[in-house]
Amino acid sequence: MAKVKVYVTLKPSLLDAQGRVVQTALENLGYGNVEDVRIGKYIELEVKENGQTLDTQIEEMCRKLLANPVIENYRFEVTE
């Protein structure tokens, strides 16, 4: 069984409203040195191998469900 870590973030050209709210809150708490905040998703999967290449399966999962390729970037790491 493989463990897969998927990281999903908004594309850099898009405004990250959640990140902006967190940045403002941090500034209000006295952390004025934080210049930018980007919020994303972290997803862990445990996957049984079934003959198809695991990288291909994970790539399909990301494109079809876990990320929106129009507005998000994603990357993943597979560990055994």
C-alpha positions as CSV (number, residue, x, y, z in Angstrom):
1,M,0.0,0.0,0.0
2,A,1.3,3.4,-0.9
3,K,0.8,6.7,1.0
4,V,0.2,9.7,-1.2
5,K,0.4,13.3,-0.1
6,V,-1.4,15.8,-2.3
7,Y,-0.8,19.6,-2.1
8,V,-3.3,21.9,-3.8
9,T,-2.8,25.7,-4.0
10,L,-4.4,28.5,-5.9
11,K,-2.5,29.6,-9.0
12,P,-0.3,32.6,-8.2
13,S,-2.2,34.9,-10.6
14,L,-5.4,34.5,-8.6
15,L,-6.4,36.5,-5.5
16,D,-6.5,34.4,-2.4
17,A,-9.2,35.9,-0.3
18,Q,-8.8,33.5,2.6
19,G,-5.1,34.2,2.6
20,R,-5.7,37.9,2.7
21,V,-8.0,37.5,5.7
22,V,-5.4,35.4,7.6
23,Q,-2.7,38.0,6.7
24,T,-4.8,40.8,8.1
25,A,-5.5,38.8,11.3
26,L,-1.8,38.1,11.8
27,E,-1.1,41.8,11.3
28,N,-3.7,42.6,13.9
29,L,-2.0,40.2,16.3
30,G,1.3,42.1,15.9
31,Y,2.9,40.0,13.1
32,G,3.4,42.8,10.7
33,N,6.4,41.1,9.1
34,V,4.1,38.6,7.3
35,E,4.1,39.8,3.7
36,D,1.8,37.3,2.0
37,V,-0.4,34.3,2.9
38,R,-1.7,31.7,0.5
39,I,-4.2,29.0,1.7
40,G,-4.3,25.6,0.2
41,K,-5.4,22.0,0.8
42,Y,-3.4,19.0,2.0
43,I,-4.8,15.6,1.3
44,E,-3.4,12.2,2.3
45,L,-4.4,9.0,0.5
46,E,-3.6,5.4,1.2
47,V,-3.8,3.5,-2.1
48,K,-3.6,-0.1,-3.0
49,E,-1.7,-0.7,-6.2
50,N,-3.9,-2.4,-8.8
51,G,-1.7,-2.8,-11.9
52,Q,-2.2,0.6,-13.3
53,T,0.7,3.0,-12.7
54,L,0.1,4.8,-9.4
55,D,1.3,8.1,-10.7
56,T,-1.2,7.9,-13.5
57,Q,-4.0,7.2,-11.1
58,I,-3.1,10.0,-8.8
59,E,-2.8,12.4,-11.7
60,E,-6.3,11.5,-12.8
61,M,-7.7,11.8,-9.2
62,C,-6.2,15.3,-9.0
63,R,-7.5,16.5,-12.3
64,K,-11.0,15.0,-11.9
65,L,-11.8,15.7,-8.2
66,L,-9.1,16.8,-5.8
67,A,-8.1,20.0,-7.6
68,N,-9.6,22.4,-10.1
69,P,-6.9,22.7,-12.8
70,V,-8.4,25.9,-14.1
71,I,-7.6,27.8,-10.9
72,E,-5.4,25.5,-8.8
73,N,-1.9,23.9,-9.1
74,Y,-1.2,20.6,-7.5
75,R,1.7,18.3,-6.8
76,F,1.9,14.9,-5.0
77,E,4.4,12.7,-3.3
78,V,4.2,8.9,-3.2
79,T,5.8,6.9,-0.4
80,E,5.7,3.2,0.2
